[in-house]
Amino acid sequence: MTFYDFVISFIEDDTPLGQLAHKIKRDNNFPKDATSYNELNSYFYSNYIDHEMLASAKRALSLYLNNISIA
């Protein structure tokens, strides 16, 4: 599962992760096939400037990595 697929599963949530999912869905340049923490983290810090969005991205990456490690 890619990070994109993981985070999009939160799109209906009224939470910071849901807001992140909406932003990522609207981001035409988002690396949809990415699974690497380094690649995704670099993308977020290069393209997203809102501190709350970056905090949500960091939390989502942590959840994603935990999710794929137990799958």
FIBA-541463 format. One record per atom (N, C-alpha, C): residue number from 1; residue in three letters; atom name; x, y, z. Coordinates in pm, 1 decimal. Example, Ala and Ser with C-alpha at 12.3 -4.5 7.8 and 13.67 -1.06 7.14 Angstrom:
BEGIN
> pos:code:site:east:north:up
> 1:ala:N:1319.0:-569.0:780.0
> 1:ala:CA:1230.0:-450.0:780.0
> 1:ala:C:1320.0:-330.0:780.0
> 2:ser:N:1285.0:-225.0:708.0
> 2:ser:CA:1367.0:-106.0:714.0
> 2:ser:C:1290.0:3.0:787.0
***
This chain:
BEGIN
> pos:code:site:east:north:up
> 1:met:N:84.6:-118.2:0.0
> 1:met:CA:0.0:0.0:0.0
> 1:met:C:89.1:124.5:0.0
> 2:thr:N:56.9:217.8:-85.6
> 2:thr:CA:131.3:344.1:-88.2
> 2:thr:C:81.2:435.9:20.8
> 3:phe:N:161.1:537.0:51.6
> 3:phe:CA:118.8:636.8:149.1
> 3:phe:C:-6.8:707.8:99.9
> 4:tyr:N:-11.0:737.0:-29.3
> 4:tyr:CA:-127.9:804.2:-87.4
> 4:tyr:C:-255.1:723.6:-58.6
> 5:asp:N:-252.0:594.4:-86.3
> 5:asp:CA:-368.8:509.7:-60.7
> 5:asp:C:-406.1:510.4:86.9
> 6:phe:N:-305.6:505.5:172.0
> 6:phe:CA:-328.3:506.0:315.9
> 6:phe:C:-395.7:635.2:360.2
> 7:val:N:-339.1:748.3:322.1
> 7:val:CA:-391.1:876.1:371.5
> 7:val:C:-527.8:909.0:311.4
> 8:ile:N:-553.2:868.7:189.8
> 8:ile:CA:-682.3:895.7:126.7
> 8:ile:C:-795.7:823.4:201.3
> 9:ser:N:-761.5:717.5:273.2
> 9:ser:CA:-864.6:647.5:351.3
> 9:ser:C:-920.7:735.2:462.9
> 10:phe:N:-854.8:845.4:494.1
> 10:phe:CA:-901.5:938.1:597.7
> 10:phe:C:-982.2:1054.5:539.8
> 11:ile:N:-1009.9:1054.0:411.8
> 11:ile:CA:-1067.9:1171.1:345.3
> 11:ile:C:-1205.7:1208.8:400.1
> 12:glu:N:-1279.5:1114.8:452.7
> 12:glu:CA:-1411.8:1144.4:507.3
> 12:glu:C:-1407.4:1187.8:653.6
> 13:asp:N:-1289.5:1180.3:716.1
> 13:asp:CA:-1275.5:1215.2:857.3
> 13:asp:C:-1269.5:1366.5:875.5
> 14:asp:N:-1337.4:1413.4:977.6
> 14:asp:CA:-1331.4:1555.3:1013.2
> 14:asp:C:-1220.8:1572.3:1117.2
> 15:thr:N:-1098.6:1548.3:1072.5
> 15:thr:CA:-980.1:1552.3:1158.0
> 15:thr:C:-866.3:1616.0:1079.3
> 16:pro:N:-754.2:1646.4:1146.8
> 16:pro:CA:-638.7:1695.8:1071.5
> 16:pro:C:-592.1:1598.0:963.6
> 17:leu:N:-604.3:1467.6:988.8
> 17:leu:CA:-566.0:1371.3:885.1
> 17:leu:C:-661.7:1377.4:766.1
> 18:gly:N:-787.8:1403.2:792.4
> 18:gly:CA:-884.0:1421.7:684.1
> 18:gly:C:-851.6:1544.7:601.3
> 19:gln:N:-811.5:1651.9:669.0
> 19:gln:CA:-772.0:1773.6:597.8
> 19:gln:C:-647.5:1749.0:513.3
> 20:leu:N:-553.5:1672.7:569.1
> 20:leu:CA:-433.7:1637.5:493.6
> 20:leu:C:-470.3:1555.5:370.5
> 21:ala:N:-561.0:1462.3:387.0
> 21:ala:CA:-604.9:1379.2:273.7
> 21:ala:C:-663.0:1466.3:162.6
> 22:his:N:-743.3:1565.2:198.8
> 22:his:CA:-800.7:1655.5:97.9
> 22:his:C:-691.3:1734.5:26.8
> 23:lys:N:-593.1:1783.9:103.2
> 23:lys:CA:-484.8:1862.0:41.6
> 23:lys:C:-403.9:1774.9:-54.1
> 24:ile:N:-374.4:1652.8:-11.6
> 24:ile:CA:-297.3:1562.1:-96.6
> 24:ile:C:-374.7:1525.7:-222.6
> 25:lys:N:-504.8:1503.8:-208.8
> 25:lys:CA:-586.4:1469.5:-325.8
> 25:lys:C:-586.5:1582.2:-428.8
> 26:arg:N:-582.6:1707.8:-381.5
> 26:arg:CA:-582.0:1823.6:-472.6
> 26:arg:C:-441.8:1854.8:-527.4
> 27:asp:N:-339.8:1792.9:-468.4
> 27:asp:CA:-201.2:1819.6:-507.1
> 27:asp:C:-164.5:1734.0:-628.8
> 28:asn:N:-166.2:1795.0:-745.8
> 28:asn:CA:-140.0:1721.8:-870.8
> 28:asn:C:2.5:1667.7:-881.0
> 29:asn:N:93.4:1721.1:-801.6
> 29:asn:CA:233.1:1677.9:-807.3
> 29:asn:C:269.7:1578.5:-697.6
> 30:phe:N:173.6:1543.6:-613.5
> 30:phe:CA:205.0:1453.4:-503.3
> 30:phe:C:254.5:1319.3:-557.5
> 31:pro:N:362.6:1264.9:-499.9
> 31:pro:CA:417.2:1136.6:-546.9
> 31:pro:C:329.1:1018.5:-502.4
> 32:lys:N:228.1:989.3:-580.6
> 32:lys:CA:126.9:889.9:-542.7
> 32:lys:C:181.5:749.0:-524.1
> 33:asp:N:293.0:717.7:-585.1
> 33:asp:CA:349.7:583.2:-573.6
> 33:asp:C:455.0:571.6:-464.1
> 34:ala:N:478.4:680.0:-391.8
> 34:ala:CA:584.7:680.8:-291.8
> 34:ala:C:549.1:596.2:-169.7
> 35:thr:N:649.9:527.0:-118.7
> 35:thr:CA:635.5:449.7:5.1
> 35:thr:C:748.5:480.6:102.7
> 36:ser:N:849.8:552.1:59.7
> 36:ser:CA:967.4:582.1:140.3
> 36:ser:C:944.3:702.5:231.2
> 37:tyr:N:977.5:686.2:358.3
> 37:tyr:CA:965.8:796.8:454.0
> 37:tyr:C:1046.0:917.2:406.5
> 38:asn:N:1170.3:893.2:365.7
> 38:asn:CA:1256.7:1004.5:325.5
> 38:asn:C:1200.3:1081.2:206.9
> 39:glu:N:1151.4:1010.2:107.6
> 39:glu:CA:1094.2:1075.9:-10.4
> 39:glu:C:970.4:1157.0:26.8
> 40:leu:N:883.1:1097.0:106.2
> 40:leu:CA:759.6:1165.6:143.9
> 40:leu:C:787.1:1284.6:235.5
> 41:asn:N:871.5:1265.3:334.5
> 41:asn:CA:904.1:1373.4:427.1
> 41:asn:C:967.8:1490.5:352.7
> 42:ser:N:1058.2:1460.6:261.7
> 42:ser:CA:1121.4:1564.4:181.6
> 42:ser:C:1018.5:1639.6:97.3
> 43:tyr:N:925.7:1566.2:38.3
> 43:tyr:CA:822.0:1629.4:-42.4
> 43:tyr:C:739.2:1725.7:42.9
> 44:phe:N:696.2:1678.3:160.1
> 44:phe:CA:614.5:1764.2:246.9
> 44:phe:C:688.7:1891.5:284.4
> 45:tyr:N:813.5:1878.3:326.3
> 45:tyr:CA:887.8:1996.3:370.1
> 45:tyr:C:927.9:2087.5:255.3
> 46:ser:N:928.7:2036.9:135.1
> 46:ser:CA:959.3:2120.3:18.4
> 46:ser:C:836.4:2188.7:-39.3
> 47:asn:N:717.3:2133.2:-13.5
> 47:asn:CA:597.5:2181.8:-81.2
> 47:asn:C:486.4:2233.2:9.1
> 48:tyr:N:489.2:2198.6:135.2
> 48:tyr:CA:383.9:2241.3:227.3
> 48:tyr:C:445.8:2332.8:331.7
> 49:ile:N:384.8:2449.1:350.8
> 49:ile:CA:444.0:2544.9:443.9
> 49:ile:C:363.9:2560.8:572.9
> 50:asp:N:240.5:2520.4:572.6
> 50:asp:CA:156.0:2533.6:690.9
> 50:asp:C:204.6:2437.9:800.8
> 51:his:N:235.4:2493.2:917.7
> 51:his:CA:290.8:2412.4:1026.1
> 51:his:C:195.3:2303.6:1073.4
> 52:glu:N:67.1:2333.8:1078.6
> 52:glu:CA:-30.9:2232.4:1119.8
> 52:glu:C:-39.2:2120.0:1016.8
> 53:met:N:-30.5:2154.7:889.8
> 53:met:CA:-33.8:2053.5:784.2
> 53:met:C:91.2:1966.1:791.2
> 54:leu:N:205.8:2028.4:818.4
> 54:leu:CA:329.3:1951.2:831.9
> 54:leu:C:323.3:1857.6:953.1
> 55:ala:N:263.3:1904.1:1061.8
> 55:ala:CA:247.8:1818.4:1180.0
> 55:ala:C:155.6:1700.9:1147.6
> 56:ser:N:49.6:1727.0:1073.4
> 56:ser:CA:-41.6:1619.4:1032.2
> 56:ser:C:28.3:1521.4:939.6
> 57:ala:N:111.5:1573.1:849.9
> 57:ala:CA:185.3:1486.6:757.8
> 57:ala:C:281.7:1397.4:835.4
> 58:lys:N:348.9:1454.4:933.8
> 58:lys:CA:442.4:1376.7:1014.8
> 58:lys:C:369.3:1267.0:1091.4
> 59:arg:N:253.8:1299.8:1147.6
> 59:arg:CA:173.3:1201.3:1220.0
> 59:arg:C:124.4:1093.1:1123.8
> 60:ala:N:77.7:1132.5:1006.9
> 60:ala:CA:28.4:1036.1:908.1
> 60:ala:C:140.7:942.6:862.7
> 61:leu:N:261.1:996.9:844.0
> 61:leu:CA:374.1:912.8:805.6
> 61:leu:C:404.9:809.5:914.5
> 62:ser:N:398.1:852.0:1039.0
> 62:ser:CA:422.0:760.8:1150.2
> 62:ser:C:317.0:650.2:1153.5
> 63:leu:N:191.3:687.1:1138.5
> 63:leu:CA:82.7:587.2:1134.8
> 63:leu:C:100.4:492.6:1017.4
> 64:tyr:N:136.4:548.4:903.9
> 64:tyr:CA:156.4:466.4:782.6
> 64:tyr:C:267.4:363.9:804.7
> 65:leu:N:380.3:409.9:856.7
> 65:leu:CA:492.7:318.2:877.2
> 65:leu:C:457.5:209.6:977.7
> 66:asn:N:384.7:245.2:1084.0
> 66:asn:CA:339.1:143.6:1180.1
> 66:asn:C:242.4:47.2:1115.5
> 67:asn:N:155.8:97.7:1031.4
> 67:asn:CA:54.2:15.7:966.0
> 67:asn:C:119.1:-85.1:871.3
> 68:ile:N:217.1:-40.8:792.4
> 68:ile:CA:277.5:-134.1:696.2
> 68:ile:C:373.1:-231.6:764.2
> 69:ser:N:425.0:-195.0:880.8
> 69:ser:CA:518.1:-285.6:948.2
> 69:ser:C:444.4:-400.7:1016.7
> 70:ile:N:315.4:-381.0:1048.7
> 70:ile:CA:239.6:-488.1:1113.6
> 70:ile:C:151.7:-564.7:1014.7
> 71:ala:N:146.3:-515.7:892.1
> 71:ala:CA:63.5:-581.1:789.9
> 71:ala:C:127.9:-706.1:737.0
***
